[in-house]
Amino acid sequence: MSETVHLRGKAIKIATGEDCEGVASSILKERNKEISSYYDTALECLYDTFDEEYFYHSTSETLFHITTEEVDTDDEIIRANYNSSGDIEYELRYYNGGAGFSECLEEAMDKLDSAKNN
């Protein structure tokens, strides 16, 4: 059943570019998770297996560690901001019958990148 979701959290950058694959592989090894044959990369396996803890932003080729708390639901909110330490804090409130966590986080980070470039 679909319902509105409101999440607030932080995205902490842990790797960029080509380093993402190696970091993903290390995280999987630390968690004793083998990469199944249907995954093309360690990054794909990490993102699929631990999608609420790790997020890969394909536009910026950046891997983030995610912390999230659920908040009371009301109107849709999709936003992200840099904090003083350079990490990204995000807030998402959405109806999960029309969108998913990754899609909304991607939109929030795209807005953040767009605002940064203007």
C-alpha positions as CSV (number, residue, x, y, z in Angstrom):
1,M,0.0,0.0,0.0
2,S,1.3,3.4,-0.9
3,E,1.5,6.2,1.7
4,T,3.1,9.6,2.1
5,V,6.7,9.5,3.4
6,H,8.5,12.4,5.1
7,L,12.2,11.8,5.8
8,R,14.9,14.1,7.1
9,G,18.5,13.1,7.0
10,K,22.1,13.7,6.1
11,A,24.1,12.6,3.1
12,I,27.8,12.3,4.0
13,K,30.2,12.2,1.0
14,I,32.4,9.2,1.2
15,A,33.8,8.9,-2.4
16,T,33.7,10.5,-5.8
17,G,34.5,9.3,-9.4
18,E,36.5,6.2,-9.8
19,D,37.0,5.8,-6.0
20,C,33.3,4.9,-5.6
21,E,33.8,1.4,-6.8
22,G,36.7,0.6,-4.5
23,V,34.9,2.1,-1.5
24,A,31.7,0.1,-2.3
25,S,33.8,-3.1,-2.5
26,S,35.4,-2.4,0.8
27,I,32.0,-1.7,2.5
28,L,30.6,-5.0,1.1
29,K,33.7,-6.9,2.4
30,E,33.4,-5.3,5.9
31,R,29.7,-6.5,5.9
32,N,30.6,-10.0,4.6
33,K,28.4,-9.4,1.6
34,E,29.5,-11.2,-1.6
35,I,28.7,-9.6,-5.0
36,S,26.1,-11.9,-6.7
37,S,26.7,-12.7,-10.4
38,Y,23.7,-10.6,-11.5
39,Y,25.4,-7.4,-10.3
40,D,27.8,-5.7,-12.8
41,T,29.7,-3.8,-10.1
42,A,30.3,-3.6,-6.4
43,L,28.6,-0.1,-6.4
44,E,25.4,-1.6,-7.9
45,C,25.4,-4.4,-5.3
46,L,26.0,-1.9,-2.4
47,Y,23.3,0.5,-3.7
48,D,20.8,-2.4,-4.1
49,T,21.5,-4.2,-0.9
50,F,21.9,-1.2,1.5
51,D,19.8,1.4,-0.4
52,E,18.7,3.1,2.8
53,E,22.3,3.5,4.1
54,Y,24.2,4.4,0.9
55,F,23.2,6.5,-2.1
56,Y,25.1,7.0,-5.4
57,H,24.3,10.3,-7.1
58,S,25.0,9.5,-10.8
59,T,25.1,13.0,-12.0
60,S,28.0,14.0,-9.7
61,E,29.4,10.4,-9.5
62,T,29.4,10.7,-5.7
63,L,28.8,8.0,-3.1
64,F,27.2,9.1,0.1
65,H,26.5,7.4,3.5
66,I,22.9,8.2,4.4
67,T,21.3,8.7,7.8
68,T,17.6,9.2,7.9
69,E,14.8,9.8,10.4
70,E,11.1,9.6,9.6
71,V,9.1,12.7,10.3
72,D,5.3,13.3,10.5
73,T,3.7,13.5,7.0
74,D,1.9,16.5,5.5
75,D,2.9,18.4,2.3
76,E,5.6,17.2,-0.2
77,I,9.1,18.5,0.6
78,I,12.1,17.7,-1.5
79,R,15.2,19.7,-0.5
80,A,18.9,19.4,0.3
81,N,21.5,21.8,1.7
82,Y,25.2,21.8,2.5
83,N,26.0,22.1,6.2
84,S,29.1,23.7,7.7
85,S,31.2,20.5,7.4
86,G,30.4,20.1,3.7
87,D,28.0,17.2,4.1
88,I,24.5,17.3,2.6
89,E,21.4,17.4,4.8
90,Y,18.2,16.5,3.1
91,E,14.5,16.5,3.9
92,L,12.0,14.5,1.8
93,R,8.3,14.2,2.2
94,Y,6.5,12.4,-0.7
95,Y,3.8,10.0,-1.6
96,N,5.6,6.7,-2.2
97,G,3.0,5.5,-4.6
98,G,4.2,8.1,-7.1
99,A,7.9,8.3,-6.3
100,G,10.6,6.5,-4.4
101,F,13.4,7.4,-2.0
102,S,16.2,7.4,-4.6
103,E,14.2,9.3,-7.1
104,C,13.3,12.1,-4.6
105,L,16.9,12.2,-3.2
106,E,18.2,12.5,-6.8
107,E,15.8,15.4,-7.4
108,A,16.9,17.1,-4.2
109,M,20.6,16.8,-5.1
110,D,19.9,17.9,-8.7
111,K,18.2,21.1,-7.3
112,L,21.2,21.6,-4.9
113,D,23.7,21.2,-7.8
114,S,21.6,23.6,-9.9
115,A,21.5,26.2,-7.2
116,K,25.2,25.9,-6.6
117,N,26.0,26.5,-10.3
118,N,23.8,29.7,-10.5
